[in-house]
Amino acid sequence: MITIEKCPLCEKNKLKEYIKCKDYTVSKKEFLIVSCETCSFKLTSPRPSDSEIGEYYNSENYISH
């Protein structure tokens, strides 16, 4: 997992917890969505590493949003 320290959009380090959500389709793991207090951009942090991310899309039931 990779923890994001600053917003990839505005590059400020003012990220706060926004919501927890669960991957019900594949991993059954909970993920944290954080929101930038400066620009309101939201992202997953920590996020799966490049070597882990593929397994979350490895399902016939996967629906792209």
N, C-alpha and C positions, 0 to 999 in steps of 0.2 A: 504494500500500500504506500501511496505517495501523499504526504500531507502538503497542501497548498498553503503557503505562508502569506502570499499577497495576491491581490486581484489581477487576473491576466488581462483585464480590460483597461483599468485605470492605474494599475501597479501600486495602489495603496495597500497597506497591511492592516486594514480595518475590517476583517472578516468576522462575522458572528454567526452563531447557530441560528438556522432558520427553521428547519424541520427535519425529522427523522423519517425515513421511508424504508420499506422492505421490498426486496426482490422476491416476489412470490413465484416467479416463473422457473428460475434455475437454481440460484445459490441459497435462497431462503435467508440471506444475510441482510442486516440492517445497514443503511447508509445514511450519512449525515449530509444534508444540503446546507451550505453556508451562504450568507448574503453579504455583499460588500456594503458597509455603512456609507461609503462615499457615492457610489454610482448605482447601487441596488442590483448589480449583476449577481446571479445565483449560480452555484456550481457544487459539484460533489467534492468533498474533502473530508477525510482522505479518499483518494481514488485508487482503483486497481492499477498496478504497474503494467507496463507494456506486455510483460510475459503472462499476466493474469487476466487481462481484459477480454481476451477471446472466449474464455469459458462462459462469460455472461451472455453471449450471443449464440451459444451452441445449443439451440433448442428449436424444434419444429414449431413450438408455440410462441416464439419470439415475435413481438409486434414492434415495428419501428415507430417511434413517436415523432 
